[in-house]
Amino acid sequence: MNEARALRGRHTEESATDRVLSVQEVSRITGLSGWTLRYYEKIGLIDPIARDASSGHRAYTRADLARIESLAHLRAAGLAIEEMRALMAARGHAPETVAMKIGMLAAHGEALEEEIRRLAARKHYIDNRVGYWRAVQAGDDAEAERLEAQGQLLGEQLS
């Protein structure tokens, strides 16, 4: 995505002479497939993309690329399409818009914390089971018994 920053350059205004990008170039820069880019345009996450007059192919501008890069980051952070749609619709820096963005992103952060907690519990349980079976394999009945009891408690914590 550093390539996207380089293409955007400093805060310059777009003009008719700005370089346009193909769907393949935008895909390579953002990591989103061409299919995903067309789908995002179809469902309104991306504003309609101008077409090259001679070929009819999509011609992405630097502004399009900046918006798509933001979407790629939101997607990578695990936001659902409806969440991305709401965030992208809330353009600008008006206090109510900023408050809405903070609220949505903070809620997503809390959901990620809960997901991390559940994953850590699963990992702890799996580590326990590996230890248990190694103890069984080694013939260490005392350790296997201890790990079995611990595994019962860990299993109850899984959600």
N, C-alpha and C positions, 0 to 999 in steps of 0.2 A: 504494500500500500504506500510505501515511500515513493514509488513511481507516480502514484496519483498526486501526491504532494508536489512533486517536481513538475507535473503537467499543469497543475493549477497555478504554480508560481506565486508571486506576490499578489496581493489583492488588486488584480487588474480587472477592468471592465471588459466584458466580452464584446467582441465586434465581429463583423462578417468575416474578418481574416483569421479569426481564431481557428486553430486546428480542431477538426472534429474527429471523433473516434468511432470505430466500427464496434459492433456487438462483440466480436472476438477480442478486440483490444480491451474493452471495458471488462469483459469476462476474465481476461488474463490479469488485469490490474487488481480487480476486486475479489477474485476467487469465486464469484457467482457464475453459474453456468449461463449460457445463452438462453436456454429454456427458462431459467429462473428470471432472468432480466425481462424476457418477453411476458412471462406470467405476472411479474410485479407491475409491469405497465398495464396489462390487461385488467388487473384488479384495482388499479388506481394508486398503488404505492409509489409508483413513478409517474410523473406527469407524462402525457403523450410525447413521444420522441419525434423530433423533426425527421423528415426523410430527405435523403439526397435526391436532388431534382433529376439527375440523369439515371441513377441506378434504382431508386426507390428503396434503398437500404437505409436502415436506421443510422442517424448521424448524431452521436452523443456529443454534447458540449461539456465544457469544464464544469458548468453549474450542474448538469445532469450527473456527471461523474462524482461530484461532491455529495450529492444527495444519495446516490447509489452506494458510495463508500460508507456513509452513515448507516444505511440499511444493512450493509454487510456486517458492520460492527454490531448492530442490534441483534441480527440473526445469530452471529457467533456468540453473543452473550446469552442466547437462549430465549429471546422474547418471541412470543407468538405473533402471527401475522396481524391479528387485531390490535395487539399492543403496539406493534410497529406502525400500523395505520394511524392510531390515535396520536402517537408521538410525532409522526411526520405531518399530520394535519395541523398540529399546534405549532405553527410557524411563528417566528418572532420572539421577542423578549419582553412582552407585556407581563406585568406581575402575575396575573392569573394564569397565563400560559406557562410561565416558569414554575409556578407552584404546582400545576398539574403535572409537568414533566418530572419534577422532584418527587412528587407523590407516587407516580407510576414506577419510576426507577427504583425508589426506596422499597416499594412493595415487592418488586421483582428481586431486589437484593435480599430481602427477608426470606422469600421463597427459596432462593439459592442457598441461604444459610441452612434452612430446614432440609433441603436436599443433600447438602454436604453432611449434615448430622446423620441422616438415614444411611448414606453411603458409608460413612465411617463405622456405623454399627454393623452393617453387612460385612465390611472388611474385617472387623474385629472377630465376628462370628466365623468367617472363613478361615482366618488365621488360627482360631481355636480348633476348628475341625482338622486342619492340617497337623497341628501339634498333637491332637488326640490320635490320629491315625499313625503318626510317626512313633508315638509312645506304644501303640498297639504293635506296630511292626518290630519295635525294639524289645518287646516283651516287658516293658516297664508298666506293670499293672497299677502301681500306686499313682504314677503320673497320669495314666489314662483315666483312672477313676476321678482324679482331681479335675482334669480337663473336661470330662463328661459332665460333672456337676456344674462347672463354670459355663459350659456350652448350653446347658439347660437355661441358665439365667440370661445368657446372651441371646438365645433364641427368642425368649419372651420379650426382649427389647426391640426386636425387629419389627418394622412397620412397613 
